[in-house]
Structure formats: C-alpha cells, structure tokens
Amino acid sequence: DLCERYQLAPDLVHIDTEGYDGKIVLSMDLARYKPKLIVFEHEHLPEAEYAAVLARLREYRYQCVRWRRDTVCLRQGLWRLLAPRTRSAWRTAMQRERSRV
C-alpha cells in the first residue's frame, strides 16, 4: 500500500488508467483514506461496473457528477469550501446529475 509505505493521506486522487479506473476506485480503502476529491475516467467502464463504483462512493458520502469523460466526486459537504464561482458550478452540476437518475 503506497499510502501506508510513504505515510501519505492524499486530498486529491486522479485516476486515468484506460479501463481499470473502476477496479482501482473499488480497491481504495475509503474508510481509512478519505480524499476530498476523486476524479476517474468512466469512458471505458461497463455500465454495471460504473454503477458499482458510484454506489461505493456514495456509501462513503461522495457526491459524483459526470464531466465529459470523467466522473468528479467530492466528499459530501466540502462543496461549501469551494470558491463562490466553483461552488455555483458544482451546485448546477449536482442538480443536472440528479435529473439524470
């Protein structure tokens, strides 16, 4: 475990591994490491795997929105710490995401 070996606690995790993103997110120890922001590419994920990833992230209180080929997940409640313009964009994206479901 790289985080344990190097005593890391990342705030941001960005994954782009051409189809392995879901497996990596599902293998993350989100109970132990709680990054504020997780970004991963969903473009190559089968729909069932993508749904499993979103379910797991929501279980750990992440709010997720699709943005082009990526999914951006912010730990719940942290959007209040964003700059005003970014906060407004996040709220709009969350409303759009809720209407997709």
C-alpha positions as YAML, in Angstrom:
chain: A
units: angstrom
residues:
- id: 1
  name: ASP
  ca: [0.00, 0.00, 0.00]
- id: 2
  name: LEU
  ca: [1.72, 3.16, -1.22]
- id: 3
  name: CYS
  ca: [-0.11, 5.47, 1.17]
- id: 4
  name: GLU
  ca: [0.97, 3.42, 4.15]
- id: 5
  name: ARG
  ca: [4.53, 2.92, 2.94]
- id: 6
  name: TYR
  ca: [5.11, 6.64, 2.33]
- id: 7
  name: GLN
  ca: [2.73, 7.90, 5.04]
- id: 8
  name: LEU
  ca: [0.51, 9.72, 2.55]
- id: 9
  name: ALA
  ca: [-3.02, 11.00, 3.02]
- id: 10
  name: PRO
  ca: [-3.96, 12.48, -0.35]
- id: 11
  name: ASP
  ca: [-6.64, 15.15, -0.68]
- id: 12
  name: LEU
  ca: [-6.95, 14.54, -4.42]
- id: 13
  name: VAL
  ca: [-6.90, 11.22, -6.27]
- id: 14
  name: HIS
  ca: [-6.99, 11.40, -10.07]
- id: 15
  name: ILE
  ca: [-7.19, 8.09, -11.92]
- id: 16
  name: ASP
  ca: [-6.90, 7.63, -15.69]
- id: 17
  name: THR
  ca: [-5.93, 4.06, -16.47]
- id: 18
  name: GLU
  ca: [-7.87, 3.29, -19.65]
- id: 19
  name: GLY
  ca: [-10.47, 0.90, -18.29]
- id: 20
  name: TYR
  ca: [-9.01, -0.06, -14.91]
- id: 21
  name: ASP
  ca: [-10.31, 3.04, -13.13]
- id: 22
  name: GLY
  ca: [-13.30, 1.22, -11.64]
- id: 23
  name: LYS
  ca: [-11.18, -1.57, -10.22]
- id: 24
  name: ILE
  ca: [-8.83, 0.95, -8.65]
- id: 25
  name: VAL
  ca: [-11.63, 3.01, -7.08]
- id: 26
  name: LEU
  ca: [-13.28, -0.16, -5.75]
- id: 27
  name: SER
  ca: [-9.97, -1.26, -4.21]
- id: 28
  name: MET
  ca: [-9.35, 2.05, -2.40]
- id: 29
  name: ASP
  ca: [-9.58, 1.95, 1.39]
- id: 30
  name: LEU
  ca: [-12.06, 4.82, 1.73]
- id: 31
  name: ALA
  ca: [-12.67, 4.06, 5.39]
- id: 32
  name: ARG
  ca: [-9.03, 4.79, 6.13]
- id: 33
  name: TYR
  ca: [-8.06, 7.33, 3.49]
- id: 34
  name: LYS
  ca: [-10.64, 9.99, 2.80]
- id: 35
  name: PRO
  ca: [-9.54, 12.11, -0.14]
- id: 36
  name: LYS
  ca: [-11.58, 15.25, -0.56]
- id: 37
  name: LEU
  ca: [-11.77, 14.83, -4.31]
- id: 38
  name: ILE
  ca: [-11.65, 11.73, -6.52]
- id: 39
  name: VAL
  ca: [-11.59, 12.02, -10.31]
- id: 40
  name: PHE
  ca: [-11.68, 8.98, -12.56]
- id: 41
  name: GLU
  ca: [-12.33, 8.24, -16.20]
- id: 42
  name: HIS
  ca: [-15.64, 6.44, -16.73]
- id: 43
  name: GLU
  ca: [-15.49, 6.30, -20.53]
- id: 44
  name: HIS
  ca: [-14.17, 2.71, -20.72]
- id: 45
  name: LEU
  ca: [-16.19, 1.26, -17.83]
- id: 46
  name: PRO
  ca: [-19.07, -1.15, -18.39]
- id: 47
  name: GLU
  ca: [-22.32, 0.34, -17.03]
- id: 48
  name: ALA
  ca: [-22.62, -2.28, -14.26]
- id: 49
  name: GLU
  ca: [-19.09, -1.57, -13.01]
- id: 50
  name: TYR
  ca: [-19.70, 2.18, -13.17]
- id: 51
  name: ALA
  ca: [-22.88, 1.74, -11.12]
- id: 52
  name: ALA
  ca: [-20.94, -0.32, -8.52]
- id: 53
  name: VAL
  ca: [-18.26, 2.38, -8.28]
- id: 54
  name: LEU
  ca: [-20.87, 5.12, -7.79]
- id: 55
  name: ALA
  ca: [-22.69, 3.06, -5.16]
- id: 56
  name: ARG
  ca: [-19.47, 2.54, -3.22]
- id: 57
  name: LEU
  ca: [-18.51, 6.20, -3.40]
- id: 58
  name: ARG
  ca: [-21.98, 7.26, -2.25]
- id: 59
  name: GLU
  ca: [-21.68, 4.79, 0.63]
- id: 60
  name: TYR
  ca: [-18.65, 6.82, 1.75]
- id: 61
  name: ARG
  ca: [-20.55, 10.11, 1.33]
- id: 62
  name: TYR
  ca: [-19.19, 11.30, -2.01]
- id: 63
  name: GLN
  ca: [-21.29, 13.33, -4.41]
- id: 64
  name: CYS
  ca: [-20.44, 12.47, -8.01]
- id: 65
  name: VAL
  ca: [-21.04, 14.22, -11.31]
- id: 66
  name: ARG
  ca: [-20.07, 13.30, -14.86]
- id: 67
  name: TRP
  ca: [-17.86, 15.80, -16.61]
- id: 68
  name: ARG
  ca: [-17.01, 14.85, -20.16]
- id: 69
  name: ARG
  ca: [-15.16, 11.50, -19.97]
- id: 70
  name: ASP
  ca: [-14.53, 11.75, -16.24]
- id: 71
  name: THR
  ca: [-16.52, 11.49, -13.07]
- id: 72
  name: VAL
  ca: [-15.72, 14.02, -10.36]
- id: 73
  name: CYS
  ca: [-16.51, 13.01, -6.78]
- id: 74
  name: LEU
  ca: [-16.38, 15.43, -3.88]
- id: 75
  name: ARG
  ca: [-16.80, 14.34, -0.27]
- id: 76
  name: GLN
  ca: [-20.23, 15.46, 0.90]
- id: 77
  name: GLY
  ca: [-20.33, 18.90, 2.47]
- id: 78
  name: LEU
  ca: [-16.95, 20.02, 1.15]
- id: 79
  name: TRP
  ca: [-18.51, 21.95, -1.73]
- id: 80
  name: ARG
  ca: [-19.02, 24.78, 0.78]
- id: 81
  name: LEU
  ca: [-15.24, 25.23, 0.87]
- id: 82
  name: LEU
  ca: [-15.05, 25.90, -2.87]
- id: 83
  name: ALA
  ca: [-14.63, 29.38, -4.31]
- id: 84
  name: PRO
  ca: [-18.02, 31.05, -4.99]
- id: 85
  name: ARG
  ca: [-17.93, 30.59, -8.77]
- id: 86
  name: THR
  ca: [-16.82, 26.96, -8.46]
- id: 87
  name: ARG
  ca: [-19.43, 26.35, -5.75]
- id: 88
  name: SER
  ca: [-22.15, 27.64, -8.08]
- id: 89
  name: ALA
  ca: [-20.93, 25.41, -10.91]
- id: 90
  name: TRP
  ca: [-20.88, 22.41, -8.53]
- id: 91
  name: ARG
  ca: [-24.47, 23.03, -7.41]
- id: 92
  name: THR
  ca: [-25.58, 23.28, -11.04]
- id: 93
  name: ALA
  ca: [-23.76, 20.05, -11.92]
- id: 94
  name: MET
  ca: [-25.34, 18.25, -8.94]
- id: 95
  name: GLN
  ca: [-28.82, 19.39, -10.00]
- id: 96
  name: ARG
  ca: [-28.16, 18.17, -13.54]
- id: 97
  name: GLU
  ca: [-26.87, 14.84, -12.21]
- id: 98
  name: ARG
  ca: [-29.97, 14.34, -10.04]
- id: 99
  name: SER
  ca: [-32.18, 14.88, -13.06]
- id: 100
  name: ARG
  ca: [-30.27, 12.13, -14.94]
- id: 101
  name: VAL
  ca: [-31.08, 9.50, -12.33]
...
